[in-house]
Amino acid sequence: MLNFNPKNIEKVDDDRLKIVWEDDHISLYSFQYLRQNCPCALCQDEWTGEKLVDPEQIPANTTSARAELVGNYAISFSFSDGHGTGIYSFEHLRKLCRCEECSPHPGSQWN
């Protein structure tokens, strides 16, 4: 069973976030990838899960000016493109992990 509680959350640099989970799993995310996978109703149809935003339209240099904890279950980001309505549950973030262990694709841990 996956552990959805982070032990440590840190901004690695202007374009990446690192989460160390309580089970010591490490997830690295680019802010572009997080923005491409925003779970809010403006970006994803709440009934079908279909993306409403073209991921190719999200600039590679997307950053996050702000990240705030939402209760004990999520993070909210304010992205450089002005978008900031998504609430990323820890469960959603863990499922977005694309490291080799979670999704074996070469080089994917940086997405």
C-alpha contacts under 8 A as a table, 3 or more apart, distances in Angstrom:
res1	aa1	res2	aa2	distance
3	N	21	W	7.04
3	N	22	E	6.62
3	N	23	D	6.36
4	F	21	W	7.02
4	F	22	E	7.79
4	F	90	F	5.39
4	F	91	E	5.12
4	F	94	R	6.36
5	N	21	W	5.86
5	N	22	E	5.86
5	N	73	Y	7.75
5	N	90	F	6.44
6	P	9	I	6.82
6	P	19	I	6.39
6	P	20	V	5.82
6	P	21	W	4.11
6	P	22	E	5.56
6	P	90	F	7.41
7	K	19	I	7.51
7	K	20	V	5.52
7	K	21	W	5.01
7	K	22	E	4.97
7	K	24	D	7.91
8	N	19	I	5.71
8	N	20	V	5.06
8	N	21	W	6.85
9	I	17	L	7.38
9	I	18	K	5.86
9	I	19	I	4.58
9	I	20	V	6.51
10	E	17	L	5.90
10	E	18	K	5.34
10	E	19	I	6.55
11	K	14	D	7.27
11	K	16	R	6.05
11	K	17	L	4.53
11	K	18	K	6.19
12	V	15	D	7.61
12	V	16	R	5.38
12	V	17	L	5.46
12	V	18	K	6.20
13	D	16	R	5.53
13	D	17	L	7.46
14	D	63	T	5.94
14	D	64	S	7.50
15	D	30	S	5.55
15	D	31	F	5.43
15	D	32	Q	7.51
15	D	61	N	6.89
15	D	62	T	6.60
15	D	63	T	5.04
15	D	64	S	7.38
16	R	28	L	6.85
16	R	29	Y	5.53
16	R	30	S	4.30
16	R	31	F	5.69
16	R	63	T	7.85
17	L	28	L	5.75
17	L	29	Y	5.23
17	L	30	S	6.30
17	L	31	F	7.02
18	K	26	I	7.08
18	K	27	S	5.72
18	K	28	L	4.57
18	K	29	Y	6.49
19	I	26	I	5.78
19	I	27	S	5.21
19	I	28	L	6.55
20	V	24	D	5.79
20	V	25	H	5.80
20	V	26	I	4.57
20	V	27	S	6.49
21	W	24	D	5.11
21	W	25	H	5.28
21	W	26	I	6.34
21	W	27	S	7.95
22	E	25	H	7.33
27	S	94	R	7.54
27	S	97	C	5.67
27	S	98	R	7.60
27	S	99	C	6.81
27	S	109	Q	7.24
28	L	97	C	7.18
28	L	99	C	7.70
28	L	109	Q	5.88
28	L	110	W	5.96
28	L	111	N	7.40
29	Y	33	Y	6.49
29	Y	34	L	6.69
29	Y	97	C	7.35
29	Y	109	Q	7.17
29	Y	110	W	5.92
29	Y	111	N	5.43
30	S	33	Y	5.19
30	S	34	L	6.42
30	S	110	W	6.26
30	S	111	N	5.27
31	F	34	L	4.93
31	F	35	R	5.99
31	F	62	T	5.84
31	F	63	T	5.45
31	F	64	S	6.51
31	F	79	F	7.78
32	Q	35	R	5.10
32	Q	36	Q	6.07
32	Q	58	I	6.50
32	Q	59	P	6.77
32	Q	60	A	5.83
32	Q	61	N	6.98
32	Q	62	T	5.05
32	Q	63	T	7.06
32	Q	111	N	7.85
33	Y	36	Q	4.98
33	Y	37	N	6.27
33	Y	111	N	5.65
34	L	37	N	5.12
34	L	38	C	6.19
35	R	38	C	5.16
35	R	58	I	7.29
35	R	62	T	7.89
35	R	79	F	7.32
36	Q	53	V	7.47
36	Q	54	D	7.78
36	Q	55	P	5.04
36	Q	58	I	6.54
37	N	43	C	7.93
38	C	43	C	6.06
38	C	44	Q	7.26
38	C	86	G	5.69
38	C	87	I	7.84
38	C	88	Y	7.38
39	P	43	C	6.40
39	P	44	Q	5.83
39	P	86	G	5.70
39	P	87	I	6.85
39	P	88	Y	6.78
40	C	43	C	5.45
40	C	44	Q	6.00
40	C	85	T	6.29
40	C	86	G	4.53
40	C	87	I	6.83
41	A	44	Q	5.21
41	A	45	D	5.86
41	A	46	E	5.97
42	L	45	D	7.48
42	L	52	L	6.93
43	C	51	K	5.92
43	C	52	L	4.84
43	C	53	V	5.32
44	Q	49	G	5.66
44	Q	50	E	5.56
44	Q	51	K	4.45
44	Q	52	L	5.14
44	Q	53	V	7.37
45	D	48	T	5.58
45	D	49	G	4.96
45	D	50	E	5.27
45	D	51	K	6.43
45	D	52	L	6.62
46	E	49	G	5.61
46	E	50	E	7.95
51	K	54	D	7.26
53	V	57	Q	7.67
54	D	57	Q	5.48
54	D	58	I	7.43
55	P	58	I	5.57
56	E	59	P	7.55
58	I	62	T	7.21
59	P	62	T	5.53
62	T	79	F	6.86
62	T	80	S	5.79
62	T	81	D	7.01
63	T	79	F	5.76
63	T	80	S	5.26
64	S	67	A	7.02
64	S	77	F	6.33
64	S	78	S	5.53
64	S	79	F	4.32
64	S	80	S	5.70
65	A	77	F	7.66
65	A	78	S	5.72
65	A	79	F	6.05
65	A	80	S	6.42
66	R	77	F	5.66
66	R	78	S	5.07
66	R	79	F	7.37
67	A	75	I	6.48
67	A	76	S	5.55
67	A	77	F	4.45
67	A	78	S	6.43
68	E	75	I	5.49
68	E	76	S	5.24
68	E	77	F	6.59
69	L	72	N	7.15
69	L	73	Y	7.77
69	L	74	A	5.88
69	L	75	I	4.50
69	L	76	S	6.38
70	V	73	Y	6.33
70	V	74	A	4.95
70	V	75	I	5.37
70	V	76	S	6.59
70	V	87	I	7.66
71	G	74	A	6.63
73	Y	89	S	5.57
73	Y	90	F	5.71
74	A	87	I	6.32
74	A	88	Y	5.25
74	A	89	S	3.90
74	A	90	F	5.17
75	I	87	I	5.89
75	I	88	Y	5.21
75	I	89	S	6.40
75	I	90	F	7.42
76	S	84	G	7.11
76	S	85	T	7.43
76	S	86	G	6.14
76	S	87	I	4.82
76	S	88	Y	6.14
77	F	84	G	5.64
77	F	85	T	7.78
77	F	86	G	7.07
77	F	87	I	7.54
78	S	82	G	6.79
78	S	83	H	6.05
78	S	84	G	4.29
78	S	85	T	7.81
79	F	82	G	5.59
79	F	83	H	5.39
79	F	84	G	6.04
80	S	83	H	7.29
88	Y	92	H	6.08
88	Y	93	L	6.32
89	S	92	H	5.08
89	S	93	L	6.27
90	F	93	L	5.01
90	F	94	R	6.09
91	E	94	R	5.19
91	E	95	K	6.24
92	H	95	K	5.11
92	H	96	L	6.21
93	L	96	L	4.99
93	L	97	C	6.61
94	R	97	C	5.37
97	C	102	C	6.32
97	C	103	S	7.49
97	C	109	Q	7.41
98	R	101	E	7.80
98	R	102	C	5.63
98	R	103	S	4.96
98	R	104	P	7.40
98	R	105	H	7.64
98	R	108	S	5.52
98	R	109	Q	5.24
98	R	110	W	7.92
98	R	111	N	6.99
99	C	102	C	5.34
99	C	103	S	5.74
99	C	104	P	6.65
99	C	105	H	7.57
99	C	107	G	7.96
99	C	108	S	5.78
99	C	109	Q	4.16
99	C	110	W	7.90
100	E	103	S	5.21
100	E	104	P	3.99
100	E	105	H	6.04
100	E	106	P	7.09
100	E	108	S	7.06
100	E	109	Q	6.88
101	E	104	P	6.05
103	S	108	S	7.82
104	P	108	S	7.66
105	H	108	S	5.44
107	G	110	W	6.46
108	S	111	N	5.46
